[in-house]
Amino acid sequence: MNEQNEQPIDDILADPLADPAGEIAALTAERDELRDKWMRALADAENSRKRADKDRRDAEQYGGSRLARDLLPVHDALTRALDAAGDEQRAAAAALIEGVELTLRELSNVFAKHGITVITPAAGDKFDPSEHEAMFEAAVPGTIAGEIIQVMDNGFRLHDRLLRPAKVGVSSTPAS
C-alpha cells in the first residue's frame, strides 16, 4: 500500500468519537449557538414586518399631510369671505354667497373624508398648548389667566397629528 494514503496510527487513536462526552458537549454548544442566532433572526424579521406595517399605515394616514396643509388657507379664505359678508352683500349677491357656502361645505366634506378635523376654540376656553398657539397675551377684566380671549384662526388636526394650531389671544389677568 502507498504510504501517502495511509493514516498514521496516532490519528486513528485520536478519534473524536473516543471522547463521546466532549463531542456531545461541543455539539450541544453549537446547537445552542445556532438556535440563539435563529431566534434572533426570527425576532428581527418580525420586527421588520411590524415596522413595515406601521410605515404603510402611516403613509396611508399621513401621506397627504403636505397637500392638506396647502389647502388650509383655502378653507380660511372661504370662511373669512362668509364672515365678512354682511346682510347687504348677502341680499345683493345671494347666489355668490351660496356658491361660497357650497364650496366651503364641499371642502369640509373632503377634509372629513380624509380625517382632517377643524379645531375651533371659543372665547372663554382654556388655553391648551398642544392645540393652540398664543399670538398675544392681554390683561382683560373679567377673565382668568390662561383663558382664550380671541380666536384669530382655527386649527386643524389630521387624525391624531396637529397640522396647524389654532391661533388665539390669551388672557394674562392675574387671579384676584
For each residue, the residues with C-beta under 8 A, 3 or more apart:
1: 5 6
2: 5 6
3: 6
4:
5: 1 2
6: 1 2 3
7: 11 12
8: 11 12
9: 12 13
10: 13 14
11: 7 8 14
12: 7 8 9 15
13: 9 10 18
14: 10 11 18
15: 12 18
16: 19 22 23
17: 20 23
18: 13 14 15
19: 16 22 23
20: 17 23 24
21: 24 25
22: 16 19 25 26
23: 16 17 19 20 26 27
24: 20 21 27 28
25: 21 22 28 29
26: 22 23 29 30
27: 23 24 30 31
28: 24 25 31 32
29: 25 26 32 33
30: 26 27 33 34
31: 27 28 34 35
32: 28 29 35 36
33: 29 30 36 37
34: 30 31 37 38
35: 31 32 38 39
36: 32 33 39 40
37: 33 34 40 41
38: 34 35 41 42
39: 35 36 42 43
40: 36 37 43 44
41: 37 38 44 45
42: 38 39 45 46
43: 39 40 46 47
44: 40 41 47 48
45: 41 42 48 49
46: 42 43 49 50
47: 43 44 50 51
48: 44 45 51 52
49: 45 46 52 53
50: 46 47 53 54
51: 47 48 54 55
52: 48 49 55 56
53: 49 50 56 57
54: 50 51 57 58
55: 51 52 58 59
56: 52 53 59 60
57: 53 54 60 61
58: 54 55 61 62 63
59: 55 56 62 63
60: 56 57 63
61: 57 58 115 158 159
62: 58 59 65 158 159 161
63: 58 59 60
64: 67 68 114
65: 62 68 69 158 161 163
66: 69 70
67: 64 70 71
68: 64 65 71 72 111 114 116 156 158 163
69: 65 66 72 163 164
70: 66 67 73
71: 67 68 74 75 107 111
72: 68 69 75 76 156 163 164
73: 70 76 77
74: 71 77 78 107
75: 71 72 78 79 104 107 108 111 118 156
76: 72 73 79 80 153 154
77: 73 74 80 81
78: 74 75 81 82 100 103 104 107
79: 75 76 82 83 104 154
80: 76 77 83 84
81: 77 78 84 85 100
82: 78 79 85 97 100 101 104
83: 79 80
84: 80 81
85: 81 82 89 90 93 97 100
86: 89 90
87: 90 91
88: 91 92
89: 85 86 92 93 97
90: 85 86 87 93 94 97
91: 87 88 94
92: 88 89
93: 85 89 90 96 97
94: 90 91 97 98
95: 98 99
96: 93 99 100
97: 82 85 89 90 93 94 100 101
98: 94 95 101 102
99: 95 96 102 103
100: 78 81 82 85 96 97 103 104
101: 82 97 98 104 105
102: 98 99 105 106
103: 78 99 100 106 107
104: 75 78 79 82 100 101 107 108
105: 101 102 108 109
106: 102 103 109 110
107: 71 74 75 78 103 104 110 111
108: 75 104 105 111 112 118
109: 105 106 112 113
110: 106 107 113 114
111: 68 71 75 107 108 114 116 117 118 156
112: 108 109 115 116 117
113: 109 110
114: 64 68 110 111 158
115: 61 112 158 159
116: 68 111 112 156 157 158 163
117: 111 112 156 157
118: 75 108 111 154 155 156
119: 131 132 154 155 156 157 165 166
120: 151 154 166
121: 125 131 132 148 151 154 155 166 168
122: 125 148 151
123: 148 149 150 151
124: 143 147 148
125: 121 122 147 148
126: 146 147 148
127: 132 134 146 147 148 168 170
128: 131 132
129: 132 134
130: 162
131: 119 121 128 155 157 162 165 166
132: 119 121 127 128 129 148 155 165 166 167 168 170
133: 155 165 166 167 168
134: 127 129 137 168 169 170
135: 152 167 168 169
136: 169 170
137: 134 169 170 171 172
138: 149 169 170 171 172
139: 171 172 173 174
140: 143 149 171 173
141: 173
142:
143: 124 140 147 149 171 173
144: 147 171 173 175
145: 171 172 173 174 175
146: 126 127 170 171
147: 124 125 126 127 143 144 170 171
148: 121 122 123 124 125 126 127 132 151 168 169 170 171
149: 123 138 140 143 168 169 170 171
150: 123 168 169
151: 120 121 122 123 148 154 166 167 168 169
152: 135 167 168 169
153: 76 164 166 167
154: 76 79 118 119 120 121 151 166
155: 118 119 121 131 132 133 162 163 164 165 166 167
156: 68 72 75 111 116 117 118 119 162 163 164
157: 116 117 119 131 160 161 162 163
158: 61 62 65 68 114 115 116 161 163
159: 61 62 115
160: 157
161: 62 65 157 158
162: 130 131 155 156 157 165
163: 65 68 69 72 116 155 156 157 158
164: 69 72 153 155 156
165: 119 131 132 133 155 162
166: 119 120 121 131 132 133 151 153 154 155
167: 132 133 135 151 152 153 155
168: 121 127 132 133 134 135 148 149 150 151 152
169: 134 135 136 137 138 148 149 150 151 152
170: 127 132 134 136 137 138 146 147 148 149
171: 137 138 139 140 143 144 145 146 147 148 149
172: 137 138 139 145
173: 139 140 141 143 144 145
174: 139 145
175: 144 145
176:
